[in-house]
């Protein structure tokens, strides 16, 4: 049976939302349905690429219970959505670009009537050639999916003279490495409840970026409403998938609520969710790596190709991060890296935990093991020879400062996994046909958004009328435990009891925009803003208490649940008393803060140089596998993960992030993929799309190397995304060690591994 190891030194912190979740009392979006709410269903394209000749809604309108059928002609504002680039119609007008694209909405008194009407909408299409893969999209005679062509975005990094370096290299390894789609598979599908208000619309939904949803709703409704308020409901998982998809979902619901004047609920079943929301990018990487005979890396030439699907979504940012992490945490003096995101007539691809780095790390780390075998060198030894360190210059010209813990991570995971002993005895087949292998992968992850986005954080901390310390920040909790972490930050900063602190869900009417809840920035950016707001709050409450107690602020101490005189501890007031007196005096006690992580961060696109991130998180993972050579089945039996994420605020929360990332990466590596036929997504349920269960989970052992990040609260760096990034390559290298053959495409299904064993 699988086990998850908790170190005895780990201090377990109970999450603030655990009781409600375990008891089933937490109210998600669909638990908030009002009695008079209407139900919205979406009419979707059945064609991957076609012109719309006509939409016949006459029969749908006559369906009993149907209130309204909505097409693009009913949109009062702009009929466009898109997280950064508005290139996707809210409702298709004259053309559809993938099977599943929204064409119309049906609003009805009940879900049955709505679905009956959806099935009666008749759409006449004129088919266009469908482009269903990267190479077809790049063909000179390919039809243009968008007016500006089929390449969404491209980035380059160049340093030194690659061709000359390859000529002088003793060893050159070349390969093409392929990777699949990945579906987010969050427990709660997309949902939104939109309600008309006086002069406006209020939206409650499952999301990661409330202010982006607000902008999308304002764009679609235009001048038809004066006020748009967006409230994040408790959200059952996101992993990046609810970064831009809720823009479409909430804009649809808001449009329905506006046109009918009644509350409208749009909630997807699993099939509806899978066929429309953006996935992890599939694609391939062509990679050429040179080295000296003693294992010093000399040159890297790499082309990264990502299938972005029918619309832009987050592809430009994803391809940038793939390019910027293509070298891994290694020093390579000569590099020529190019990455492209390509349009195809399939479901769009966007943000997913790791954000382009799981793909680039797979190619980089598997090729390092291929090089090690060619050099007859231990893969860990090869990595140690080439690791970056404090003071190293990265290929884009950035000089690293302090807090580079990758070497310590590698050494620690070597000890935990008993690397040398197992490496010597694995790689043979036993009498039962089982080959055992052990593999390593390292990862490097830039903390926060980087230079291609506005990377700011904000926070408001105030004393409410009951003496509670209320934290307001528009970054969202969707299962990662950030509210619990924030309470820890505020408690430490103020020296107050955790029970006095309350974090409220994002509400765009009472909070500032802190940007998206992505890029492992909830602690590093959101937490820093909260820390600074807490310091400002402390100054404000000590000043207010000074007037009430009659003691100067610097002679007062905030401790536990009260403020007291340092010289005379009996001269004290509880926070509840201070709140009551402040209210009588018309005072508001609060602290605010803004932080800007873009300062010092920049990127020169033409030169491929700059400072994309000011701090980096690191990880070293080791996987142990058993491969049945008679069937190709891979079983991961032990997994070791060591991370440098700066100072760890709460070990139990940090460990849980690593466990979750490893299991999610295990699914990506071994079983998850989406299957299409003529542009139609076939894997649209958990019967057809397999995700790991507890029975598939190996023993997982976790440890941390603590460094210090001057930009993060108490020295913390990002952690949320990093655990998934080394998983597929660690497993790939373990399989390579077991069977002696590299497999350059995954998932590593039984069929694929068996085929490799047969030499196919």
C-alpha positions in Angstrom: 0.0 0.0 0.0 1.2 3.5 -0.8 2.3 5.7 2.1 3.1 9.3 2.4 6.0 10.1 4.8 5.6 12.9 7.3 8.8 13.8 9.1 8.5 13.7 12.8 9.9 17.2 12.9 7.0 18.4 10.8 4.6 20.6 12.7 1.1 19.8 11.5 -1.0 22.9 11.0 -4.7 22.3 10.6 -6.1 24.2 7.6 -8.7 26.8 8.4 -11.2 25.3 5.9 -10.7 21.7 6.7 -13.7 21.2 9.1 -16.3 22.7 6.7 -14.9 20.7 3.7 -14.7 17.4 5.6 -18.3 17.9 6.9 -19.6 18.9 3.5 -20.7 22.3 4.8 -18.6 24.5 2.6 -20.9 26.1 0.0 -19.7 26.0 -3.5 -21.2 27.9 -6.5 -23.9 25.4 -7.2 -24.9 25.4 -3.5 -25.9 29.0 -3.8 -28.7 28.6 -6.3 -31.6 30.9 -5.7 -35.1 29.4 -6.1 -35.9 31.7 -9.1 -32.6 31.1 -10.9 -32.6 30.2 -14.5 -30.4 27.5 -16.0 -28.0 28.2 -18.9 -26.8 25.6 -21.3 -24.3 26.1 -24.2 -24.8 25.2 -27.9 -21.4 24.1 -29.2 -19.8 23.6 -32.6 -19.9 20.1 -34.0 -17.2 21.1 -36.6 -13.5 21.7 -36.1 -13.3 24.4 -38.7 -16.2 25.9 -40.7 -18.1 29.0 -41.7 -21.5 29.4 -40.1 -24.1 29.9 -42.8 -27.1 30.0 -40.5 -28.4 29.4 -37.0 -32.0 28.3 -36.6 -33.2 28.8 -33.1 -37.0 28.8 -33.9 -37.7 25.3 -32.5 -35.5 25.9 -29.4 -37.4 29.1 -28.6 -40.7 27.1 -28.6 -39.5 24.5 -26.2 -41.6 24.5 -23.0 -39.7 26.2 -20.2 -37.3 28.1 -22.4 -37.0 31.7 -21.6 -34.5 32.9 -24.2 -32.0 31.7 -26.8 -29.0 33.9 -27.2 -26.6 34.3 -30.1 -23.8 36.7 -30.9 -26.3 39.3 -32.2 -27.6 39.7 -28.6 -24.2 40.7 -27.1 -24.5 44.4 -26.0 -20.8 45.1 -25.8 -17.8 43.4 -27.5 -18.3 39.8 -28.5 -14.7 39.0 -27.5 -12.9 37.3 -24.7 -9.3 36.3 -24.0 -7.0 36.6 -21.0 -4.3 38.7 -22.7 -5.4 38.8 -26.3 -9.1 39.1 -27.1 -9.1 36.8 -30.1 -12.0 34.4 -29.1 -15.6 35.3 -29.7 -17.8 34.8 -26.7 -20.4 33.3 -29.1 -19.2 32.3 -32.6 -20.4 34.7 -35.2 -19.4 33.6 -38.7 -16.8 31.0 -38.1 -16.0 28.2 -35.7 -12.4 27.0 -35.0 -12.8 23.9 -32.8 -15.3 21.2 -31.9 -16.9 22.5 -28.7 -16.7 26.2 -29.4 -19.7 28.1 -28.0 -22.2 29.2 -30.6 -25.4 30.0 -28.7 -26.9 29.9 -25.2 -30.2 28.5 -24.0 -31.8 30.0 -20.9 -34.6 28.0 -19.3 -36.5 27.4 -16.2 -34.9 24.0 -15.7 -31.9 22.0 -17.0 -34.0 19.5 -18.9 -35.8 22.1 -20.9 -32.5 23.8 -21.5 -30.8 20.7 -22.9 -33.8 19.8 -25.0 -33.6 23.2 -26.6 -29.8 22.9 -27.1 -30.4 19.8 -29.1 -33.0 21.4 -31.3 -30.8 24.4 -32.4 -29.9 23.8 -36.1 -26.6 25.2 -37.4 -25.7 25.1 -41.0 -21.9 25.0 -41.7 -19.7 25.3 -44.7 -16.7 23.1 -43.8 -13.1 24.5 -44.0 -9.9 22.5 -44.0 -9.1 21.5 -40.4 -5.5 21.8 -39.2 -5.0 19.2 -36.5 -1.3 19.1 -35.7 1.7 21.4 -35.5 3.4 20.4 -38.7 0.2 20.8 -40.7 -0.2 24.3 -39.3 3.3 25.3 -40.4 2.9 24.0 -43.9 3.4 26.8 -46.5 0.0 26.0 -48.1 -1.9 25.6 -44.8 -5.1 27.6 -44.4 -4.9 30.4 -41.9 -6.8 29.8 -38.8 -6.5 33.4 -37.8 -5.8 36.4 -40.2 -2.3 36.8 -38.9 -1.3 33.2 -39.6 -0.9 30.0 -37.6 2.0 31.0 -35.3 0.7 32.4 -32.0 4.0 33.5 -30.6 7.8 32.9 -30.6 10.7 33.6 -28.3 14.4 33.1 -28.7 17.5 33.0 -26.4 21.0 33.1 -28.0 24.4 33.1 -26.5 27.8 32.4 -27.9 28.6 30.5 -31.1 26.6 27.2 -31.1 27.9 25.8 -34.4 31.5 26.3 -33.5 31.0 24.8 -30.0 29.4 21.7 -31.5 32.3 21.3 -33.9 34.7 21.3 -30.9 32.5 19.0 -28.7 33.6 15.5 -28.1 30.1 14.2 -27.7 26.8 15.4 -29.3 23.4 13.9 -28.5 20.4 14.7 -30.6 16.7 13.7 -30.2 13.1 14.6 -30.6 11.1 14.5 -27.4 7.2 14.5 -27.4 4.7 15.2 -24.7 0.9 14.9 -24.4 -2.0 17.0 -23.4 -3.0 17.0 -19.8 -6.5 17.7 -18.5 -6.7 19.5 -15.1 -9.3 17.1 -13.8 -10.2 19.3 -10.9 -13.0 18.0 -8.6 -15.3 20.9 -9.2 -16.2 21.7 -12.7 -16.7 25.3 -13.9 -19.8 27.1 -12.5 -21.1 30.6 -12.2 -24.2 32.3 -10.7 -24.9 35.7 -12.1 -27.5 38.0 -10.6 -28.9 41.3 -11.8 -28.6 44.2 -9.4 -29.6 47.8 -9.5 -27.7 49.2 -12.5 -25.4 46.2 -12.7 -24.5 42.5 -12.4 -23.0 40.5 -9.5 -21.2 37.3 -10.5 -20.3 34.5 -8.0 -18.2 31.7 -9.4 -15.4 29.2 -9.3 -12.3 31.0 -10.5 -8.6 31.9 -10.0 -8.6 35.5 -11.3 -11.6 37.6 -10.1 -10.5 40.8 -11.7 -10.0 39.2 -15.1 -13.5 37.9 -14.9 -14.7 41.4 -14.0 -12.9 42.7 -17.1 -14.4 40.0 -19.3 -18.0 40.7 -18.1 -17.5 44.5 -18.5 -16.3 43.9 -22.1 -19.2 41.7 -23.1 -21.9 43.8 -21.4 -20.3 47.2 -22.4 -22.3 50.2 -21.4 -25.4 48.1 -20.7 -24.6 48.0 -17.0 -22.8 50.5 -14.7 -21.5 48.1 -12.1 -19.9 44.7 -12.2 -19.1 42.9 -9.0 -17.3 39.6 -9.0 -17.1 37.3 -5.9 -15.0 34.2 -5.8 -16.9 31.3 -4.4 -15.1 28.5 -2.6 -13.4 26.8 -5.6 -12.8 23.1 -5.8 -9.5 23.0 -7.6 -7.9 25.0 -10.4 -4.2 24.1 -11.3 -4.3 26.9 -13.8 -7.4 25.7 -15.6 -9.6 28.3 -13.9 -7.3 31.1 -14.9 -9.0 32.0 -18.2 -11.9 29.6 -18.6 -14.1 31.4 -16.0 -14.0 34.5 -18.2 -16.1 32.6 -20.8 -18.3 30.9 -18.2 -19.0 34.0 -16.2 -19.5 36.2 -19.2 -22.1 33.7 -20.5 -23.9 33.6 -17.2 -23.8 37.4 -16.8 -25.1 37.9 -20.4 -28.0 35.5 -19.6 -28.8 37.3 -16.3 -28.7 40.7 -18.0 -30.9 39.7 -21.0 -33.5 38.0 -18.8 -33.4 40.2 -15.7 -33.2 37.1 -13.5 -30.4 35.2 -11.7 -28.8 32.7 -14.1 -26.7 29.6 -13.3 -24.2 28.0 -15.7 -22.7 24.9 -14.3 -20.9 22.3 -16.4 -21.0 18.5 -16.2 -17.7 16.7 -16.7 -18.0 16.2 -20.4 -18.9 19.9 -21.0 -15.9 20.9 -18.9 -13.4 18.7 -20.6 -14.3 19.6 -24.2 -14.0 23.4 -23.8 -11.5 24.5 -21.2 -7.8 25.0 -22.1 -5.4 22.1 -21.4 -1.6 21.7 -20.9 0.1 22.2 -24.3 1.2 19.0 -26.2 4.0 19.2 -28.7 7.6 18.2 -29.2 11.1 19.5 -28.7 14.1 18.9 -31.1 17.2 19.1 -29.0 21.0 18.9 -29.6 23.4 18.9 -26.7 27.2 18.9 -26.8 29.8 18.1 -24.2 33.5 17.5 -23.6 34.8 14.0 -22.9 34.9 14.7 -19.2 31.3 15.8 -19.1 31.4 19.6 -19.3 28.4 20.9 -21.3 29.4 23.0 -24.3 26.4 23.8 -26.5 22.7 23.5 -26.8 20.5 23.9 -29.9 16.8 23.5 -29.2 13.5 24.1 -31.0 10.3 23.9 -28.8 7.0 23.5 -30.6 3.7 23.8 -28.6 0.2 23.1 -29.9 -1.9 26.0 -28.6 -5.2 25.0 -30.1 -7.7 27.4 -31.7 -7.2 30.5 -29.6 -4.4 32.4 -27.9 -5.2 31.8 -24.2 -2.0 31.8 -22.2 0.2 30.4 -24.9 2.7 33.3 -25.3 3.5 33.1 -21.6 3.8 29.4 -21.6 6.2 29.3 -24.6 8.3 32.0 -23.0 8.7 30.0 -19.8 9.5 26.8 -21.8 12.3 28.7 -23.6 13.6 30.4 -20.5 14.0 27.0 -18.6 15.2 25.0 -21.6 18.8 24.8 -20.2 17.6 23.5 -16.8 19.8 24.5 -13.8 22.9 23.9 -15.8 25.7 26.2 -17.2 25.9 26.0 -20.9 28.1 28.6 -22.5 26.6 28.4 -26.1 22.9 28.2 -26.6 20.4 28.8 -29.5 16.9 28.2 -28.3 13.7 29.0 -30.1 10.1 28.3 -29.1 6.9 28.6 -31.0 3.2 28.3 -30.1 1.0 27.2 -33.0 -2.7 27.5 -33.7 -4.6 24.3 -34.6 -8.3 23.5 -34.8 -8.5 21.8 -31.5 -9.4 22.8 -27.9 -7.3 25.8 -26.8 -4.3 25.2 -24.5 -3.4 27.5 -21.7 -2.2 27.6 -18.1 -1.5 24.4 -16.2 0.6 23.9 -13.1 4.2 24.1 -14.2 3.3 26.4 -17.1 5.5 25.1 -19.9 8.3 23.9 -17.7 7.3 20.2 -17.4 7.6 19.9 -21.2 11.0 21.6 -21.4 12.4 19.8 -18.3 11.4 16.4 -19.7 13.6 16.9 -22.8 16.4 18.5 -20.9 16.6 15.9 -18.1 16.1 12.8 -20.3 18.8 14.0 -22.6 21.2 14.5 -19.7 20.8 10.8 -18.9 21.4 9.9 -22.5 24.6 12.0 -22.5 25.7 10.4 -19.2 25.3 6.9 -20.7 27.3 7.9 -23.8 30.0 9.3 -21.5 29.8 6.2 -19.3 29.3 8.6 -16.4 26.8 8.5 -13.4 23.9 10.8 -14.3 24.1 12.6 -10.9 27.9 13.1 -11.3 27.3 14.7 -14.8 24.7 17.1 -13.3 27.0 18.1 -10.4 29.7 19.0 -12.9 27.5 21.5 -14.6 25.2 23.0 -11.9 24.6 26.7 -11.6 25.6 28.3 -8.4 25.7 31.7 -6.7 27.3 34.2 -9.1 26.6 32.1 -12.2 25.6 33.9 -15.4 22.5 32.4 -17.0 22.2 32.2 -20.8 20.1 35.4 -20.9 22.7 37.5 -19.1 21.3 37.4 -15.6 23.9 37.1 -12.8 22.6 34.9 -9.9 22.7 36.2 -6.4 22.3 34.4 -3.1 19.9 31.6 -2.3 20.8 29.0 -4.9 20.1 25.6 -3.2 20.1 23.2 -6.2 23.4 21.6 -5.2 22.2 20.9 -1.7 19.0 19.5 -3.1 20.9 17.1 -5.3 23.2 16.0 -2.5 20.2 15.5 -0.1 18.1 13.5 -2.5 21.1 11.3 -3.3 21.3 10.4 0.4 17.6 9.9 0.8 17.3 7.6 -2.2 20.5 5.7 -1.5 21.4 6.6 -5.1 24.8 5.0 -5.5 23.9 1.6 -4.0 20.7 1.3 -6.1 22.2 2.6 -9.3 24.8 -0.2 -9.1 22.3 -3.1 -8.6 19.4 -1.9 -10.7 19.1 -2.3 -14.5 18.8 -6.1 -14.5 15.8 -8.4 -15.0 14.8 -10.8 -12.2 13.4 -14.3 -12.5 9.8 -12.9 -12.6 10.5 -10.6 -15.5 10.7 -7.4 -13.4 13.4 -4.8 -14.2 14.1 -2.2 -11.6 15.4 1.2 -12.3 16.2 4.5 -10.5 16.2 7.9 -12.2 16.9 11.5 -11.3 15.6 14.9 -12.5 16.4 18.4 -11.4 14.2 21.5 -11.9 14.6 25.3 -11.8 11.6 27.5 -11.5 11.3 31.3 -11.6 9.2 32.7 -8.8 6.2 34.7 -9.9 4.9 36.0 -13.3 8.0 37.5 -14.7 8.5 40.4 -17.2 5.7 39.6 -19.6 2.9 40.4 -17.1 2.1 43.0 -14.5 3.3 41.4 -11.3 1.9 43.3 -8.4 0.3 42.3 -5.1 -1.9 44.2 -2.7 -3.5 43.6 0.6 -5.8 45.3 3.1 -5.9 44.3 6.8 -8.4 45.9 9.1 -10.0 45.5 12.5 -13.7 44.7 12.3 -16.3 45.7 14.8 -15.9 42.4 16.7 -12.2 42.8 17.2 -11.3 40.3 14.4 -8.3 41.1 12.1 -9.7 40.8 8.6 -7.4 40.0 5.7 -8.4 41.1 2.2 -6.4 40.0 -0.9 -7.8 39.1 -4.3 -5.6 36.1 -4.8 -7.7 33.0 -4.6 -7.8 29.9 -2.5 -8.7 26.8 -4.6 -7.3 24.0 -2.5 -3.6 25.0 -2.0 -4.1 26.2 1.6 -2.9 29.8 1.1 -5.4 31.3 3.5 -3.9 29.1 6.3 -0.5 30.3 5.2 -1.5 33.9 5.2 -2.9 33.6 8.7 0.5 32.3 9.8 2.2 35.3 8.2 -0.2 37.8 9.9 0.1 36.0 13.2 3.9 36.1 13.1 4.0 39.7 11.9 1.6 41.0 14.6 2.3 38.5 17.4 -1.4 37.8 17.8 -3.5 34.6 18.2 -4.4 32.9 14.9 -8.0 32.6 16.0 -8.3 36.4 15.8 -7.4 36.4 12.1 -9.9 35.9 9.3 -9.3 35.8 5.5 -12.3 36.6 3.3 -12.9 35.4 -0.2 -12.1 37.8 -3.0 -14.7 40.4 -3.9 -13.8 43.0 -6.5 -16.0 45.6 -4.9 -13.9 45.8 -1.7 -10.4 44.7 -2.7 -7.6 45.8 -5.0 -6.4 43.8 -8.0 -3.5 41.5 -6.9 -3.2 39.8 -10.3 -3.8 36.2 -11.1 -3.4 33.3 -8.6 -0.7 31.6 -10.7 3.0 31.2 -11.0 3.6 30.1 -7.4 3.1 33.7 -6.3 0.4 33.3 -3.6 3.1 33.2 -0.8 6.0 35.0 -2.5 3.9 38.0 -3.8 0.5 37.8 -2.0 2.2 36.8 1.2 4.7 39.7 1.0 1.9 42.2 0.4 0.0 40.8 3.4 3.1 41.0 5.6 3.7 44.6 4.7 0.0 45.4 5.2 0.2 43.7 8.6 3.2 46.0 9.6 1.2 49.0 8.5 -1.9 47.7 10.4 0.2 47.3 13.5 1.3 50.9 13.3 -2.3 52.0 12.8 -3.7 50.0 15.7 -0.9 51.0 18.1 -1.6 54.7 17.2 -5.3 54.3 17.9 -4.7 52.4 21.1 -2.2 55.1 22.2 -5.0 57.6 22.3 -7.3 55.2 24.2 -4.7 54.0 26.8 -2.8 57.3 27.1 0.6 55.7 26.3 2.8 56.6 23.3 2.7 54.0 20.5 6.3 52.9 20.9 5.7 52.1 24.5 2.8 49.7 23.7 2.9 46.0 22.9 0.5 44.0 20.7 0.4 40.5 22.0 -2.2 37.7 21.9 -5.6 39.3 21.8 -4.8 42.7 23.3 -2.5 45.8 23.4 -0.8 46.7 26.7 1.6 49.2 28.1 5.1 47.8 28.2 5.8 49.4 31.6 2.4 48.7 33.1 1.0 45.4 31.7 -2.3 45.9 33.6 -3.0 49.0 31.5 -4.3 47.1 28.5 -7.2 46.9 26.1 -8.5 43.9 24.2 -8.8 44.1 20.4 -12.5 43.9 20.8 -12.5 46.9 23.1 -10.3 48.8 20.7 -12.7 48.0 17.9 -15.7 49.2 19.9 -14.1 52.4 20.9 -12.8 53.1 17.4 -16.3 52.6 16.0 -17.8 55.1 18.5 -15.1 57.6 17.5 -15.7 57.0 13.8 -12.2 55.6 13.3 -11.2 52.9 10.8 -8.1 50.9 11.8 -6.5 49.3 8.8 -3.2 48.8 7.0 -2.7 48.6 3.2 0.2 47.6 1.0 1.2 47.3 -2.6 4.2 45.4 -3.8 5.7 45.4 -7.3 7.7 42.3 -8.3 8.4 43.8 -11.8 11.0 46.1 -10.4 14.4 44.9 -11.7 12.7 42.4 -14.0 12.8 43.0 -17.8 13.1 41.2 -21.1 14.6 42.2 -24.5 12.7 40.1 -27.0 15.0 40.8 -29.9 18.2 40.0 -28.0 16.7 37.2 -25.9 18.3 38.7 -22.8 17.1 40.2 -19.5 16.1 39.4 -15.9 12.9 37.3 -16.2 12.8 36.4 -12.5 14.6 37.8 -9.5 14.5 34.6 -7.5 14.4 30.9 -8.4 13.1 27.8 -6.7 14.8 24.4 -7.2 14.1 20.8 -6.8 15.8 17.4 -7.1 13.6 14.3 -7.6 14.4 10.6 -7.7 12.0 7.9 -8.9 12.3 4.2 -8.4 10.3 2.0 -10.8 9.6 -1.7 -11.6 9.0 -2.5 -15.2 7.3 -5.8 -16.2 9.2 -6.7 -19.4 6.4 -9.1 -20.4 3.7 -6.4 -20.5 5.5 -3.1 -20.4 3.6 -2.0 -17.2 5.5 0.5 -15.1 5.0 0.7 -11.3 6.6 3.6 -9.4 7.4 2.2 -6.0 9.4 4.9 -4.3 9.7 8.6 -4.9 12.0 11.2 -3.3 11.7 14.9 -3.6 13.9 17.7 -2.1 13.0 21.3 -2.7 14.6 24.7 -2.2 11.7 27.1 -1.8 13.4 29.6 0.5 12.2 29.6 4.0 9.4 27.2 4.7 6.7 28.9 6.7 4.8 25.8 7.6 6.3 22.4 6.8 3.0 20.5 6.8 1.6 22.8 4.1 4.8 22.7 2.1 4.8 18.9 2.2 1.3 18.7 1.0 2.1 20.8 -2.0 4.9 18.4 -2.9 2.8 15.3 -2.4 0.0 16.7 -4.7 2.5 17.8 -7.4 4.2 14.4 -7.4 0.9 12.5 -7.8 -0.3 14.9 -10.5 3.0 14.5 -12.3 2.8 10.7 -12.0 -0.5 10.8 -13.8 1.0 13.0 -16.5 3.9 10.7 -16.9 2.2 7.3 -16.9 -1.4 7.5 -18.0 -2.9 10.8 -18.9 -3.5 12.0 -22.5 -6.4 13.2 -24.6 -7.4 11.4 -27.7 -8.9 13.1 -30.8 -10.5 11.8 -34.0 -10.9 14.4 -36.8 -10.6 17.2 -34.3 -13.2 15.7 -31.9 -12.1 15.1 -28.3 -12.9 11.5 -27.5 -11.5 11.3 -23.9 -14.3 13.4 -22.3 -14.9 11.5 -19.1 -13.0 9.8 -16.3 -14.0 6.5 -17.9 -11.8 7.5 -20.9 -9.3 9.8 -19.3 -7.4 8.0 -16.6 -6.0 9.9 -13.5 -4.1 8.4 -10.6 -5.8 7.1 -7.6 -4.4 6.3 -4.1 -3.7 2.8 -5.3 -1.3 4.3 -8.0 0.5 6.4 -5.4 4.1 5.4 -4.5 5.8 5.9 -1.2 6.7 9.6 -1.2 9.6 11.0 0.9 10.0 14.8 1.1 12.6 17.1 2.5 13.6 20.8 2.1 16.8 22.8 1.8 16.1 26.2 3.2 17.6 29.3 1.5 16.6 32.9 1.8 14.6 35.1 -0.6 14.8 38.8 0.3 11.7 39.5 -1.7 9.4 36.9 0.0 7.8 37.1 3.4 10.3 35.8 6.0 12.5 34.7 3.1 10.0 32.4 1.3 10.1 31.5 -2.4 7.5 29.9 -4.6 6.6 26.2 -4.2 3.2 25.4 -5.7 4.2 24.5 -9.3 7.7 23.2 -8.9 6.8 19.7 -7.6 5.2 18.6 -10.8 8.0 19.7 -13.1 10.7 17.0 -12.5 8.3 14.1 -12.2 7.9 12.9 -15.8 11.7 13.1 -16.5 12.6 11.4 -13.2 10.3 8.5 -14.1 11.6 8.5 -17.7 15.1 8.2 -16.5 14.2 5.4 -14.0 12.6 3.5 -16.9 15.7 4.1 -19.0 17.9 2.7 -16.2 15.6 -0.3 -15.9 15.4 -1.3 -19.6 18.5 0.3 -21.0 16.5 2.3 -23.7 15.4 5.9 -23.6 11.7 6.5 -24.4 11.4 10.0 -25.8 7.6 10.3 -25.7 5.2 9.9 -22.9 2.8 9.0 -21.2 4.7 5.8 -20.5 1.8 3.4 -21.0 2.2 -0.3 -21.1 1.8 -0.3 -24.8 4.5 2.4 -25.4 7.0 0.7 -23.0 6.4 -2.8 -24.4 6.9 -1.4 -27.9 10.2 0.1 -26.8 11.2 -3.2 -25.3 10.5 -4.9 -28.7 12.7 -2.4 -30.4 9.9 -0.6 -32.2 
